[in-house]
Amino acid sequence: MSGLRAFAPTVLVAALGTTFGSALVIAPGVVTQAMAAAGLSDLGPVRAILAVIGWLFLGIALYVGAIVTANTCATLIAGQTRIIALQRLVGATGATLRARITRTGLLVGALGGAIGVVVGTGLSVVFVAVLRGNGFLPDTAYTLVPWELVLPLVAVVLATWGAFAAGSRRVLTVTPLQALSSSVEPAHEDVRSGTARKVWAILLMAAGALLMLLGLGVSVSSPFAVLPAALGGFVSFAGVAVGATIVMPPVLQLIGRIGSRDPVVLLAGRNAMRAPGRASRATIGLVIGVTLLVTFAVALGIMQHVLEQQLSAMDDGTMTPEVLQAQRDFFVQLNTVVGVIVGFSAVIAAVGVVNALALGVLQRRRELGLLRVLGLTGAQVRRMIVTEAVQMVVAAVVTGLVLGTCYGWVGGQTLLGSIGTVVPPVLPLGTVAVVVVGALVLAVVATVAPVRRAMRVPPTEALAVD
């Protein structure tokens, strides 16, 4: 458990986060230096605004990366329950084992962060060279290795270390008696009985909802109402993340009923409910990614809709079809830029989903072997695993669409509340199509290779796996 090889996907998550952070730190300096070379003055406010926006998106990426890392660590520990229990049986304490894992987290964060800084800086150098070569950027000197690069590195290391500390909490609950048991995941009732987790989730979601309602109420008189509303969205979604094992099982149960007359589909749905902890860890990262993409898409869609209404109401002859098309093209470009930036966090979440689903399959070789001994063919077992992954992904997409639409509408309404009208949510169909297709492809890709590897093991050997 303390080896870095077992946490290779987490190193990738840390590297992606630092790459993203390095690019966001370098970009404001490049923009301000380009504007200075073009003869523009008063660059202080521009650089400050760009820096704030950059740190905002970096904070989102760190938040996503921390949840993905904690889930990865928890999934690995869940698969090593018997080994940890045996170590406890021969004298190791839970605190000692947890300290070893958190030290590994520090090394994982440092390694991933170092790789990310190098890659992010290298990509920025290439990007600037290309833009300067085609004349988009002025031919001047640019600072591509600012001292601020140390900030995303430190932030990623601390976030990874904290995520390992959170994900390794289950080590302290593993008892030596569990060395004699083959149980890996707690039962559905055991997961739902966590009173502290349930209370914290309800409190965070309630506090977030109150802050969003406050923002909506104040938005009539001030556009700054978006600040408490944004804080409320963050707090409420933190409640969803904390209470993932409370929020996701009902959605998974509902999705699992679709096509349940097929025994393979029914078995896939019940597998997800039998191990709600594993299913929740696999889906919450995707919920975050979908929620982020949909939130920004809905907010921009509302802004575009309101602006078109306002220009049309003027009716002074300036709202020609050409002007309307130019405005729509601007919002398409803006949505693309924001989608790419937010999409980086979605990529980090996707890495976590792939890792969780793959680990879940590899940790269930005994179960797959038993199903084959009981009469299921290899094709049926493969279809069951892929169906289970698709069900979890669909549940995550549905949850993310609902949450993202809600958050996006609140954000757009608080920004434009001074207009005095309530604007309905505007959900771009293109974004929905990309999210749905991408999520389904993700589910299939994440399970095909692990299932193929697990199916190569003969049933008798699979039953002997500890």
The 8 nearest C-alpha neighbors of each residue, nearest first, counted from 0:
[[1, 2, 5, 100, 76, 75, 79, 3],
 [0, 2, 100, 103, 99, 3, 5, 102],
 [3, 1, 4, 0, 5, 103, 6, 100],
 [2, 4, 6, 5, 7, 1, 107, 103],
 [5, 3, 7, 6, 2, 1, 8, 0],
 [4, 6, 3, 7, 2, 0, 1, 8],
 [5, 7, 9, 3, 4, 8, 10, 2],
 [6, 8, 10, 4, 9, 5, 11, 3],
 [9, 7, 11, 10, 6, 12, 354, 350],
 [8, 10, 12, 6, 11, 7, 68, 13],
 [9, 11, 111, 7, 13, 8, 12, 107],
 [10, 12, 8, 14, 9, 13, 15, 111],
 [13, 11, 9, 15, 14, 10, 347, 16],
 [12, 14, 111, 10, 16, 11, 15, 112],
 [13, 15, 115, 111, 11, 17, 112, 12],
 [16, 14, 18, 12, 13, 17, 11, 115],
 [15, 17, 13, 19, 14, 18, 20, 12],
 [16, 18, 115, 20, 14, 19, 112, 15],
 [19, 17, 119, 115, 15, 21, 20, 16],
 [18, 20, 16, 22, 17, 21, 15, 23],
 [21, 19, 17, 23, 151, 22, 18, 57],
 [20, 22, 24, 18, 119, 23, 19, 17],
 [21, 23, 25, 19, 20, 24, 119, 26],
 [22, 24, 20, 53, 26, 21, 25, 19],
 [25, 23, 21, 22, 26, 20, 27, 148],
 [24, 26, 22, 23, 28, 27, 143, 21],
 [25, 27, 29, 23, 28, 24, 22, 30],
 [28, 26, 30, 29, 49, 46, 25, 50],
 [29, 27, 31, 30, 26, 25, 32, 142],
 [28, 30, 26, 32, 27, 31, 141, 33],
 [31, 29, 33, 27, 28, 32, 26, 34],
 [30, 32, 34, 28, 33, 29, 35, 46],
 [33, 31, 35, 29, 34, 30, 28, 36],
 [32, 34, 36, 30, 31, 35, 137, 29],
 [35, 33, 37, 31, 36, 32, 39, 30],
 [34, 36, 32, 38, 37, 39, 33, 31],
 [35, 37, 33, 34, 38, 32, 137, 139],
 [36, 38, 34, 35, 39, 33, 137, 32],
 [39, 37, 35, 36, 40, 34, 33, 32],
 [40, 38, 35, 34, 37, 41, 42, 36],
 [41, 39, 42, 38, 35, 34, 43, 37],
 [40, 42, 43, 39, 44, 45, 35, 46],
 [41, 43, 45, 40, 44, 46, 31, 39],
 [42, 44, 46, 45, 41, 47, 31, 40],
 [43, 45, 47, 46, 42, 48, 41, 49],
 [46, 44, 42, 48, 47, 43, 49, 31],
 [45, 47, 49, 43, 48, 44, 27, 50],
 [46, 48, 44, 50, 45, 49, 51, 43],
 [49, 47, 51, 45, 50, 46, 44, 52],
 [48, 50, 46, 52, 51, 47, 27, 53],
 [49, 51, 53, 47, 48, 52, 46, 27],
 [52, 50, 48, 54, 53, 49, 55, 47],
 [53, 51, 55, 49, 50, 54, 48, 56],
 [52, 54, 50, 23, 56, 55, 51, 49],
 [53, 55, 57, 51, 56, 52, 58, 50],
 [54, 56, 52, 58, 53, 57, 51, 59],
 [55, 57, 59, 58, 53, 54, 60, 52],
 [58, 56, 54, 60, 59, 55, 20, 53],
 [57, 59, 61, 55, 56, 60, 54, 62],
 [58, 60, 56, 62, 57, 61, 63, 55],
 [59, 61, 344, 57, 63, 62, 58, 64],
 [62, 60, 64, 58, 63, 59, 65, 57],
 [63, 61, 59, 65, 60, 64, 58, 66],
 [64, 62, 60, 66, 61, 65, 67, 59],
 [63, 65, 61, 67, 62, 66, 60, 68],
 [64, 66, 68, 62, 162, 67, 63, 158],
 [65, 67, 69, 63, 68, 64, 70, 62],
 [68, 66, 64, 70, 351, 65, 69, 284],
 [69, 67, 71, 65, 70, 66, 162, 9],
 [68, 70, 166, 162, 66, 72, 71, 67],
 [71, 69, 73, 67, 68, 72, 280, 74],
 [72, 70, 68, 74, 73, 69, 67, 75],
 [71, 73, 69, 166, 75, 70, 74, 68],
 [72, 74, 166, 70, 76, 71, 75, 77],
 [75, 73, 77, 71, 76, 72, 70, 78],
 [76, 74, 78, 72, 77, 73, 71, 79],
 [75, 77, 79, 73, 78, 74, 80, 72],
 [78, 76, 74, 80, 75, 79, 183, 73],
 [77, 79, 75, 76, 80, 183, 362, 74],
 [80, 78, 76, 82, 77, 81, 83, 75],
 [81, 79, 83, 77, 82, 78, 84, 183],
 [80, 82, 178, 84, 83, 79, 85, 177],
 [83, 81, 85, 79, 84, 80, 86, 178],
 [84, 82, 86, 80, 85, 81, 79, 87],
 [83, 85, 175, 178, 87, 81, 86, 82],
 [86, 84, 88, 82, 178, 87, 83, 175],
 [87, 85, 83, 88, 89, 84, 91, 82],
 [86, 88, 91, 84, 90, 85, 175, 89],
 [87, 89, 175, 85, 86, 90, 84, 91],
 [90, 88, 86, 87, 91, 85, 175, 84],
 [89, 91, 87, 88, 92, 86, 85, 175],
 [92, 90, 87, 86, 89, 95, 93, 96],
 [93, 91, 95, 94, 87, 90, 96, 171],
 [92, 94, 171, 96, 95, 170, 97, 91],
 [93, 95, 97, 92, 96, 98, 171, 170],
 [96, 94, 98, 92, 97, 93, 99, 91],
 [97, 95, 99, 93, 98, 94, 100, 92],
 [96, 98, 100, 94, 99, 95, 167, 93],
 [99, 97, 95, 101, 100, 96, 94, 102],
 [98, 100, 96, 102, 97, 101, 95, 103],
 [99, 101, 103, 97, 102, 98, 1, 104],
 [100, 102, 104, 98, 103, 163, 164, 99],
 [103, 101, 105, 99, 104, 100, 98, 106],
 [102, 104, 100, 106, 101, 105, 1, 107],
 [105, 103, 101, 160, 107, 102, 106, 163],
 [104, 106, 160, 102, 108, 103, 107, 109],
 [105, 107, 109, 103, 104, 108, 110, 102],
 [108, 106, 104, 110, 105, 109, 10, 111],
 [109, 107, 156, 105, 111, 159, 106, 110],
 [108, 110, 112, 106, 107, 156, 111, 113],
 [111, 109, 107, 113, 112, 108, 106, 114],
 [112, 110, 14, 10, 13, 114, 108, 113],
 [113, 111, 115, 109, 14, 152, 17, 110],
 [112, 114, 116, 110, 115, 111, 109, 117],
 [115, 113, 111, 117, 112, 116, 14, 118],
 [114, 116, 14, 18, 17, 112, 118, 113],
 [117, 115, 119, 113, 118, 114, 18, 17],
 [116, 118, 120, 114, 115, 119, 121, 113],
 [117, 119, 121, 115, 120, 116, 18, 122],
 [120, 118, 18, 116, 122, 21, 121, 22],
 [119, 121, 123, 117, 122, 118, 116, 124],
 [120, 122, 118, 124, 123, 119, 117, 125],
 [121, 123, 125, 119, 124, 120, 126, 118],
 [122, 124, 126, 120, 121, 125, 127, 119],
 [125, 123, 121, 127, 122, 126, 128, 120],
 [126, 124, 128, 122, 123, 127, 129, 121],
 [125, 127, 123, 129, 128, 124, 122, 130],
 [128, 126, 130, 124, 129, 125, 131, 123],
 [127, 129, 125, 131, 126, 130, 132, 124],
 [128, 130, 132, 126, 127, 131, 125, 133],
 [131, 129, 127, 135, 133, 132, 136, 128],
 [132, 130, 136, 134, 128, 129, 133, 135],
 [131, 133, 129, 130, 134, 128, 135, 136],
 [134, 132, 130, 131, 135, 129, 136, 128],
 [135, 133, 131, 136, 132, 130, 137, 138],
 [134, 136, 130, 133, 131, 137, 132, 129],
 [135, 137, 131, 134, 130, 33, 138, 127],
 [138, 136, 139, 33, 131, 36, 134, 135],
 [139, 137, 131, 136, 140, 134, 36, 132],
 [140, 138, 137, 141, 36, 33, 32, 136],
 [139, 141, 142, 138, 32, 33, 137, 29],
 [142, 140, 29, 143, 139, 32, 28, 33],
 [143, 141, 144, 145, 28, 29, 140, 25],
 [142, 144, 141, 25, 145, 124, 120, 123],
 [143, 145, 142, 146, 148, 120, 25, 147],
 [146, 144, 147, 148, 143, 142, 25, 24],
 [145, 147, 148, 149, 144, 150, 24, 143],
 [148, 146, 149, 145, 150, 24, 151, 144],
 [149, 147, 146, 150, 21, 145, 151, 24],
 [148, 150, 152, 147, 151, 153, 146, 154],
 [149, 151, 153, 152, 148, 147, 154, 146],
 [152, 150, 154, 20, 153, 149, 17, 155],
 [153, 151, 149, 112, 155, 150, 154, 17],
 [154, 152, 156, 150, 151, 155, 157, 149],
 [153, 155, 151, 157, 152, 156, 158, 150],
 [156, 154, 158, 152, 157, 153, 159, 151],
 [157, 155, 108, 153, 159, 158, 154, 109],
 [156, 158, 160, 154, 159, 155, 161, 153],
 [157, 159, 155, 161, 160, 156, 65, 154],
 [160, 158, 162, 156, 108, 161, 157, 155],
 [159, 161, 104, 105, 157, 163, 162, 158],
 [160, 162, 164, 158, 159, 163, 157, 165],
 [161, 163, 69, 159, 165, 65, 164, 160],
 [164, 162, 166, 160, 165, 104, 101, 161],
 [163, 165, 161, 162, 167, 101, 166, 160],
 [166, 164, 162, 163, 167, 168, 69, 161],
 [165, 167, 69, 73, 163, 72, 164, 168],
 [168, 166, 169, 164, 165, 170, 163, 97],
 [169, 167, 170, 166, 165, 171, 164, 97],
 [168, 170, 172, 171, 167, 173, 166, 73],
 [171, 169, 168, 172, 173, 167, 93, 97],
 [170, 172, 93, 169, 173, 168, 94, 97],
 [173, 171, 169, 170, 174, 168, 93, 84],
 [174, 172, 170, 171, 84, 169, 177, 175],
 [173, 175, 176, 177, 84, 172, 87, 178],
 [174, 176, 84, 88, 177, 87, 178, 85],
 [177, 175, 178, 174, 179, 84, 180, 88],
 [176, 178, 180, 179, 175, 174, 84, 81],
 [179, 177, 81, 84, 85, 176, 180, 175],
 [178, 180, 177, 176, 181, 81, 175, 84],
 [181, 179, 177, 182, 178, 81, 176, 183],
 [182, 180, 183, 179, 81, 177, 465, 178],
 [181, 183, 180, 184, 185, 177, 80, 81],
 [184, 182, 77, 78, 80, 181, 185, 79],
 [183, 185, 274, 182, 77, 186, 276, 277],
 [186, 184, 189, 190, 187, 274, 183, 276],
 [185, 187, 189, 188, 190, 273, 274, 184],
 [186, 188, 190, 189, 275, 273, 191, 274],
 [187, 189, 191, 186, 190, 192, 185, 193],
 [190, 188, 186, 192, 187, 191, 185, 193],
 [191, 189, 187, 192, 188, 193, 186, 185],
 [190, 192, 188, 189, 193, 245, 187, 244],
 [191, 193, 189, 190, 194, 188, 197, 187],
 [194, 192, 196, 191, 195, 190, 197, 189],
 [195, 193, 197, 196, 192, 198, 191, 199],
 [194, 196, 198, 197, 193, 199, 200, 192],
 [197, 195, 199, 198, 193, 194, 200, 242],
 [196, 198, 194, 200, 195, 199, 201, 193],
 [199, 197, 195, 201, 200, 196, 194, 202],
 [200, 198, 202, 196, 201, 197, 203, 195],
 [199, 201, 238, 242, 197, 203, 198, 202],
 [200, 202, 204, 198, 199, 203, 205, 197],
 [203, 201, 199, 205, 200, 204, 206, 198],
 [204, 202, 238, 206, 200, 235, 205, 201],
 [203, 205, 235, 238, 207, 201, 206, 202],
 [204, 206, 208, 202, 207, 203, 201, 209],
 [207, 205, 203, 209, 208, 204, 202, 210],
 [208, 206, 231, 235, 234, 204, 210, 205],
 [207, 209, 205, 211, 206, 210, 204, 231],
 [210, 208, 212, 206, 207, 211, 213, 205],
 [211, 209, 231, 213, 207, 212, 208, 227],
 [210, 212, 228, 214, 231, 208, 213, 209],
 [211, 213, 215, 209, 214, 210, 216, 208],
 [214, 212, 210, 216, 211, 215, 209, 217],
 [215, 213, 224, 228, 211, 217, 212, 216],
 [214, 216, 212, 218, 413, 213, 217, 211],
 [215, 217, 213, 214, 218, 212, 219, 224],
 [216, 218, 214, 219, 215, 224, 220, 213],
 [219, 217, 416, 413, 224, 221, 215, 220],
 [220, 218, 417, 416, 217, 221, 419, 216],
 [219, 221, 218, 417, 217, 222, 416, 224],
 [220, 222, 218, 223, 224, 219, 217, 417],
 [223, 221, 414, 224, 218, 225, 413, 415],
 [224, 222, 225, 221, 226, 218, 414, 413],
 [225, 223, 214, 218, 222, 226, 217, 221],
 [224, 226, 228, 223, 413, 227, 414, 229],
 [225, 227, 229, 224, 228, 223, 230, 214],
 [228, 226, 230, 229, 214, 210, 225, 231],
 [227, 229, 211, 214, 225, 231, 226, 230],
 [230, 228, 232, 226, 231, 227, 225, 233],
 [231, 229, 227, 233, 232, 228, 234, 226],
 [232, 230, 207, 210, 228, 211, 234, 229],
 [231, 233, 229, 235, 230, 234, 207, 236],
 [232, 234, 230, 236, 231, 235, 237, 229],
 [235, 233, 207, 237, 231, 236, 232, 203],
 [236, 234, 204, 207, 238, 232, 237, 203],
 [235, 237, 239, 238, 233, 234, 232, 240],
 [236, 238, 240, 234, 235, 239, 241, 233],
 [237, 239, 200, 203, 204, 235, 241, 236],
 [238, 240, 236, 242, 237, 241, 243, 200],
 [241, 239, 237, 243, 238, 242, 236, 283],
 [242, 240, 238, 239, 243, 200, 237, 196],
 [241, 243, 200, 239, 245, 244, 240, 238],
 [242, 244, 246, 240, 245, 247, 241, 239],
 [243, 245, 242, 279, 246, 247, 276, 275],
 [244, 246, 242, 243, 247, 191, 248, 197],
 [247, 245, 243, 244, 242, 248, 249, 239],
 [246, 248, 250, 243, 249, 244, 245, 279],
 [249, 247, 251, 250, 252, 246, 275, 245],
 [250, 248, 252, 251, 247, 253, 246, 245],
 [251, 249, 253, 247, 252, 248, 394, 254],
 [252, 250, 248, 254, 253, 249, 394, 255],
 [251, 253, 249, 255, 250, 254, 248, 256],
 [252, 254, 250, 251, 255, 256, 249, 257],
 [255, 253, 251, 256, 252, 257, 250, 390],
 [256, 254, 268, 252, 253, 257, 251, 390],
 [257, 255, 259, 254, 253, 258, 252, 268],
 [256, 258, 255, 259, 254, 253, 264, 260],
 [257, 259, 260, 256, 261, 264, 265, 255],
 [258, 260, 265, 256, 261, 264, 257, 262],
 [261, 259, 258, 262, 265, 264, 257, 256],
 [260, 262, 259, 264, 263, 265, 258, 266],
 [263, 261, 265, 264, 266, 260, 259, 267],
 [262, 264, 266, 265, 383, 261, 267, 379],
 [265, 263, 267, 261, 259, 266, 262, 268],
 [266, 264, 259, 262, 268, 267, 263, 261],
 [265, 267, 263, 269, 264, 268, 262, 270],
 [268, 266, 387, 264, 270, 383, 265, 269],
 [269, 267, 255, 265, 270, 271, 266, 387],
 [268, 270, 272, 266, 271, 267, 273, 265],
 [269, 271, 273, 267, 272, 268, 266, 274],
 [272, 270, 269, 268, 273, 274, 278, 275],
 [271, 273, 269, 275, 270, 274, 248, 268],
 [274, 272, 270, 271, 269, 275, 187, 186],
 [273, 275, 272, 276, 271, 277, 184, 278],
 [276, 274, 278, 272, 277, 279, 187, 273],
 [275, 277, 279, 278, 274, 244, 280, 184],
 [276, 278, 280, 275, 279, 274, 281, 74],
 [279, 277, 275, 281, 276, 280, 271, 282],
 [280, 278, 276, 282, 281, 277, 244, 243],
 [281, 279, 277, 70, 278, 282, 283, 276],
 [280, 282, 355, 278, 352, 279, 283, 356],
 [281, 283, 279, 285, 395, 284, 280, 391],
 [282, 284, 286, 285, 280, 279, 281, 287],
 [285, 283, 348, 287, 286, 282, 67, 352],
 [284, 286, 288, 287, 282, 283, 348, 395],
 [285, 287, 399, 283, 395, 289, 284, 288],
 [288, 286, 290, 284, 285, 289, 291, 283],
 [289, 287, 345, 285, 291, 290, 286, 348],
 [288, 290, 399, 292, 286, 291, 287, 293],
 [291, 289, 403, 399, 287, 293, 288, 292],
 [292, 290, 294, 288, 289, 293, 287, 403],
 [291, 293, 289, 294, 290, 295, 296, 341],
 [292, 294, 403, 296, 290, 291, 295, 297],
 [295, 293, 407, 403, 291, 297, 296, 292],
 [294, 296, 298, 297, 293, 292, 407, 299],
 [295, 297, 293, 299, 294, 298, 300, 292],
 [296, 298, 300, 407, 426, 294, 425, 299],
 [299, 297, 407, 411, 295, 301, 300, 296],
 [300, 298, 302, 296, 301, 297, 295, 303],
 [299, 301, 297, 303, 425, 298, 302, 296],
 [302, 300, 304, 298, 299, 303, 425, 411],
 [301, 303, 299, 305, 300, 304, 306, 298],
 [302, 304, 300, 306, 301, 305, 299, 307],
 [305, 303, 301, 307, 302, 306, 300, 308],
 [304, 306, 308, 302, 307, 303, 301, 309],
 [307, 305, 309, 303, 308, 304, 302, 310],
 [308, 306, 310, 304, 305, 309, 311, 303],
 [307, 309, 305, 311, 306, 310, 312, 304],
 [308, 310, 306, 312, 311, 307, 305, 313],
 [311, 309, 307, 313, 312, 308, 306, 318],
 [310, 312, 308, 313, 309, 314, 307, 318],
 [313, 311, 309, 314, 310, 308, 307, 315],
 [312, 314, 310, 311, 315, 309, 316, 318],
 [315, 313, 312, 311, 316, 318, 310, 317],
 [316, 314, 313, 317, 318, 311, 312, 310],
 [315, 317, 318, 314, 319, 313, 311, 310],
 [318, 316, 315, 319, 314, 322, 310, 313],
 [319, 317, 316, 322, 311, 323, 310, 320],
 [318, 320, 322, 321, 317, 323, 316, 324],
 [319, 321, 323, 322, 324, 318, 325, 317],
 [320, 322, 324, 319, 323, 325, 318, 326],
 [323, 321, 325, 319, 324, 320, 318, 326],
 [322, 324, 320, 326, 321, 325, 319, 327],
 [323, 325, 327, 321, 326, 322, 320, 328],
 [326, 324, 328, 322, 327, 323, 321, 329],
 [325, 327, 329, 323, 324, 328, 322, 330],
 [326, 328, 324, 330, 329, 325, 331, 323],
 [327, 329, 331, 325, 326, 330, 324, 332],
 [330, 328, 326, 332, 327, 331, 333, 325],
 [329, 331, 333, 327, 332, 328, 334, 326],
 [332, 330, 328, 334, 329, 333, 335, 327],
 [333, 331, 335, 329, 330, 334, 336, 328],
 [334, 332, 330, 336, 335, 331, 329, 337],
 [333, 335, 331, 337, 332, 336, 338, 330],
 [334, 336, 338, 332, 333, 337, 331, 339],
 [337, 335, 333, 339, 338, 334, 332, 340],
 [338, 336, 340, 334, 339, 335, 341, 333],
 [337, 339, 335, 341, 336, 342, 340, 334],
 [340, 338, 342, 336, 337, 341, 335, 343],
 [341, 339, 337, 342, 338, 343, 336, 56],
 [342, 340, 338, 343, 344, 339, 337, 292],
 [341, 343, 345, 339, 344, 340, 338, 346],
 [342, 344, 346, 345, 341, 340, 339, 347],
 [343, 345, 60, 347, 342, 346, 341, 348],
 [344, 346, 288, 342, 348, 343, 347, 349],
 [347, 345, 349, 343, 344, 348, 342, 350],
 [346, 348, 344, 350, 345, 349, 12, 64],
 [347, 349, 284, 345, 351, 346, 350, 285],
 [350, 348, 346, 352, 351, 347, 345, 353],
 [351, 349, 347, 353, 348, 352, 354, 346],
 [350, 352, 354, 348, 67, 349, 353, 355],
 [351, 353, 349, 355, 281, 354, 350, 356],
 [354, 352, 445, 350, 356, 351, 355, 357],
 [353, 355, 351, 357, 352, 356, 358, 350],
 [356, 354, 281, 352, 358, 357, 353, 359],
 [355, 357, 359, 353, 358, 354, 352, 281],
 [356, 358, 354, 360, 359, 355, 449, 446],
 [359, 357, 361, 355, 360, 356, 362, 354],
 [358, 360, 356, 362, 357, 361, 355, 363],
 [361, 359, 357, 363, 358, 362, 449, 356],
 [360, 362, 358, 363, 359, 364, 449, 453],
 [361, 363, 359, 360, 364, 358, 78, 365],
 [364, 362, 366, 360, 361, 365, 367, 359],
 [363, 365, 367, 366, 461, 362, 361, 368],
 [366, 364, 462, 461, 368, 363, 367, 369],
 [365, 367, 369, 363, 364, 368, 370, 462],
 [368, 366, 364, 370, 369, 365, 363, 371],
 [367, 369, 458, 365, 461, 371, 366, 370],
 [370, 368, 372, 366, 371, 367, 365, 373],
 [371, 369, 373, 367, 372, 368, 375, 366],
 [370, 372, 375, 368, 374, 373, 369, 376],
 [371, 373, 369, 370, 374, 368, 458, 375],
 [374, 372, 370, 371, 369, 375, 368, 376],
 [373, 375, 371, 372, 376, 370, 369, 377],
 [376, 374, 371, 370, 379, 373, 380, 377],
 [377, 375, 379, 378, 371, 380, 374, 370],
 [376, 378, 380, 379, 381, 375, 371, 454],
 [377, 379, 381, 376, 380, 382, 375, 383],
 [380, 378, 382, 376, 381, 377, 375, 383],
 [381, 379, 383, 377, 382, 378, 376, 384],
 [380, 382, 378, 384, 383, 379, 377, 385],
 [383, 381, 379, 385, 380, 384, 386, 378],
 [382, 384, 380, 386, 267, 381, 263, 385],
 [385, 383, 387, 381, 386, 382, 388, 380],
 [384, 386, 388, 382, 387, 383, 389, 446],
 [387, 385, 389, 383, 388, 384, 382, 390],
 [386, 388, 267, 384, 390, 385, 389, 383],
 [387, 389, 385, 391, 386, 390, 442, 392],
 [390, 388, 386, 392, 391, 387, 442, 393],
 [391, 389, 387, 393, 388, 392, 386, 394],
 [392, 390, 394, 388, 389, 393, 282, 395],
 [391, 393, 389, 395, 394, 390, 396, 388],
 [394, 392, 396, 390, 395, 391, 389, 397],
 [393, 395, 391, 397, 392, 396, 251, 250],
 [394, 396, 286, 392, 398, 393, 282, 397],
 [397, 395, 399, 393, 398, 394, 400, 392],
 [398, 396, 400, 394, 399, 395, 393, 401],
 [399, 397, 395, 401, 396, 400, 394, 402],
 [398, 400, 290, 286, 289, 396, 402, 401],
 [401, 399, 403, 397, 398, 402, 404, 396],
 [400, 402, 398, 404, 399, 403, 405, 397],
 [401, 403, 405, 399, 404, 400, 290, 406],
 [404, 402, 290, 294, 293, 400, 406, 405],
 [403, 405, 407, 401, 402, 406, 294, 400],
 [404, 406, 402, 408, 403, 407, 409, 401],
 [407, 405, 409, 403, 408, 404, 294, 410],
 [408, 406, 294, 298, 297, 410, 404, 409],
 [407, 409, 411, 405, 424, 410, 406, 412],
 [408, 410, 406, 412, 407, 411, 413, 405],
 [411, 409, 407, 413, 408, 412, 406, 298],
 [410, 412, 298, 408, 414, 409, 413, 301],
 [411, 413, 409, 415, 416, 414, 410, 408],
 [414, 412, 218, 416, 225, 410, 215, 415],
 [413, 415, 222, 411, 412, 225, 416, 410],
 [416, 414, 412, 417, 413, 418, 411, 222],
 [415, 417, 218, 219, 413, 412, 418, 419],
 [416, 418, 219, 419, 415, 220, 218, 221],
 [419, 417, 416, 420, 415, 219, 421, 305],
 [418, 420, 417, 416, 219, 421, 415, 218],
 [421, 419, 418, 422, 416, 417, 415, 412],
 [420, 422, 423, 419, 412, 416, 418, 415],
 [421, 423, 420, 424, 412, 301, 305, 408],
 [424, 422, 425, 421, 408, 301, 412, 304],
 [425, 423, 408, 426, 301, 422, 297, 404],
 [424, 426, 300, 297, 301, 427, 423, 298],
 [425, 427, 297, 428, 424, 300, 296, 404],
 [428, 426, 429, 430, 425, 431, 296, 297],
 [427, 429, 431, 430, 432, 426, 433, 425],
 [428, 430, 432, 427, 431, 433, 434, 426],
 [429, 431, 433, 428, 432, 427, 434, 293],
 [430, 432, 428, 434, 429, 433, 435, 427],
 [431, 433, 429, 435, 430, 434, 436, 428],
 [434, 432, 430, 436, 431, 435, 437, 429],
 [435, 433, 431, 437, 432, 436, 438, 430],
 [434, 436, 438, 432, 437, 433, 431, 439],
 [437, 435, 439, 433, 438, 434, 432, 440],
 [436, 438, 440, 434, 435, 439, 433, 441],
 [439, 437, 441, 435, 440, 436, 434, 442],
 [440, 438, 442, 441, 436, 437, 435, 389],
 [439, 441, 437, 443, 442, 438, 444, 436],
 [440, 442, 438, 444, 439, 443, 445, 437],
 [443, 441, 439, 445, 440, 388, 389, 444],
 [442, 444, 440, 445, 446, 441, 447, 385],
 [445, 443, 441, 446, 442, 447, 440, 448],
 [444, 446, 353, 442, 443, 441, 357, 447],
 [447, 445, 449, 443, 444, 448, 357, 450],
 [446, 448, 450, 444, 449, 443, 451, 445],
 [447, 449, 451, 450, 446, 452, 445, 444],
 [450, 448, 452, 451, 446, 357, 447, 453],
 [451, 449, 453, 447, 452, 448, 446, 454],
 [450, 452, 448, 454, 449, 453, 447, 455],
 [453, 451, 449, 450, 455, 454, 448, 456],
 [454, 452, 450, 455, 451, 456, 449, 364],
 [455, 453, 451, 456, 452, 450, 377, 457],
 [454, 456, 452, 453, 457, 451, 450, 458],
 [455, 457, 454, 453, 461, 460, 458, 452],
 [458, 456, 460, 459, 461, 455, 454, 368],
 [459, 457, 368, 461, 460, 462, 456, 372],
 [460, 458, 462, 461, 457, 463, 368, 372],
 [461, 459, 463, 457, 462, 458, 456, 464],
 [462, 460, 365, 458, 368, 464, 463, 459],
 [461, 463, 365, 459, 460, 464, 368, 458],
 [462, 464, 460, 461, 465, 459, 365, 458],
 [465, 463, 461, 462, 365, 460, 364, 459],
 [464, 463, 181, 365, 81, 462, 461, 82]]
